[in-house]
Amino acid sequence: MIDGKTKILGVMGDPIEHTFSPAMHNAGLKELGMNYIYLPFHVKPERLSFAIDGAKALGIQGFNVTIPHKTNVMKHLNQIDQVASMIGAVNTIQFIYDEDIESSNQDNEINVTTKGFNTDGYGCVRAIEEKTSIKNKKVTITGAGGASRAVAFQIASSGIEELSLLNRNLSKAESLVADLKTNLASIGIDIGINAYGIDDLKRELSDSDIFIDTTPIGMYPNVDDKAIASADMFHEDLLVNDIVYTPMETSLIKEAKLANATVVPGYKMLLYQGIRSFEIWLGREAPVDVMEKALLDVLGI
Ligand SMILES: NC(=O)c1ccc[n+]([C@@H]2O[C@H](COP(=O)([O-])OP(=O)(O)OC[C@H]3O[C@@H](n4cnc5c(N)ncnc54)[C@H](OP(=O)(O)O)[C@@H]3O)[C@@H](O)[C@H]2O)c1
């Protein structure tokens, strides 16, 4: 029940009406009996700084941030976590309020620390690690957009041996790989990372352990689009993760099943990025099963 002590979490984006996050988070909050509510906020780009200031004034505890604000919001935050800083995008904000209200009133400022995190890559890694360890593995990723960037930085800093990044526009893959190498070197990580065009996918998959497709190919309504790879390019020891989550069984997942490869559906990344955000805000373990069921229900799966 909402009462005078209810605390607020939320997600802001433009558009926002199709978000699946409120169902997942509110189910988790209810399960733990926490007096919180998670709400969607439609925030236009030109109102982003007002939204952050307004959130501070209203005592909001945490936000998820989605398209188009993930990068622009960073300049409005006090602290950025190392992974989010390398990725150059934030999808989770934690608001930490100073208890000393009197001193904050004196200088007419709201004493609140805003910390930015990126849990998208974490979501992907945890989804894969449900099935297999990623340590010392060769990983191949297709796509070099925003999702690829989050996944590639997290996965490359999680103990893998080698990463191949393939994109239709090769120069975009090369630029992401150069960025990865520079940032990873700054934290002492030195692994083989290479950029290729999509034509090299069959060769790269032949000795890969894990394949992650971050392109939108096969996403609803284009469910009949030809997958980026076919069954003959896979082997039985390969794990195939399509991060598209509508539909659950994409054309790529169908090809992977034909090859008896291990599959990880895209909704798992969505689930675990939310689980991590929940745990950052509430400082306690999230009820994964309940949140997964709520997410599957709202996805209509
Ligand atoms: N499961 C989750 O939690 C989760 C989270 C985030 C995103 N996603 C999904 O991930 C997908 C990508 O999102 P994004 O933000 O990274 O998009 P993005 O920034 O627009 O990047 C899309 C990438 O896919 C490539 N691509 C697009 N169409 C292609 C095609 N027909 N053939 C080959 N490559 C193609 C693009 O290549 P070029 O550079 O050559 O154009 C680009 O590298 C979306 O479907 C999104 O819904 C899922």
The ligand as a Gaussian input file, in Angstrom:
#p B3LYP/6-31G(d) Opt

LIG

0 1
 N       18.428000      -7.780000     -23.871000
 C       18.670000      -6.552000     -23.460000
 O       18.641000      -6.261000     -22.265000
 C       19.051000      -5.494000     -24.464000
 C       19.675000      -4.313000     -24.036000
 C       20.022000      -3.344000     -24.983000
 C       19.712000      -3.548000     -26.317000
 N       19.084000      -4.691000     -26.693000
 C       18.780000      -4.930000     -28.118000
 O       20.006000      -4.889000     -28.831000
 C       19.767000      -4.472000     -30.163000
 C       20.805000      -3.421000     -30.572000
 O       20.665000      -2.268000     -29.792000
 P       21.724000      -1.062000     -29.903000
 O       21.262000      -0.025000     -28.969000
 O       23.119000      -1.555000     -29.805000
 O       21.480000      -0.581000     -31.415000
 P       22.455000       0.336000     -32.299000
 O       23.276000       1.216000     -31.429000
 O       21.580000       0.943000     -33.344000
 O       23.460000      -0.715000     -33.013000
 C       22.995000      -1.690000     -33.878000
 C       24.148000      -2.505000     -34.429000
 O       23.611000      -3.580000     -35.189000
 C       24.132000      -3.530000     -36.518000
 N       23.066000      -3.889000     -37.470000
 C       21.817000      -3.360000     -37.531000
 N       21.129000      -3.947000     -38.532000
 C       21.948000      -4.848000     -39.107000
 C       21.823000      -5.753000     -40.190000
 N       20.657000      -5.870000     -40.879000
 N       22.882000      -6.531000     -40.522000
 C       24.049000      -6.434000     -39.834000
 N       24.234000      -5.589000     -38.783000
 C       23.201000      -4.813000     -38.429000
 C       24.606000      -2.111000     -36.742000
 O       25.625000      -2.184000     -37.710000
 P       26.154000      -0.885000     -38.531000
 O       27.082000      -0.179000     -37.609000
 O       26.850000      -1.491000     -39.710000
 O       24.932000      -0.098000     -38.890000
 C       25.091000      -1.726000     -35.336000
 O       26.398000      -2.161000     -35.124000
 C       18.315000      -3.980000     -30.196000
 O       17.519000      -4.994000     -30.777000
 C       17.952000      -3.827000     -28.738000
 O       16.566000      -4.053000     -28.497000
 C       18.761000      -5.672000     -25.804000

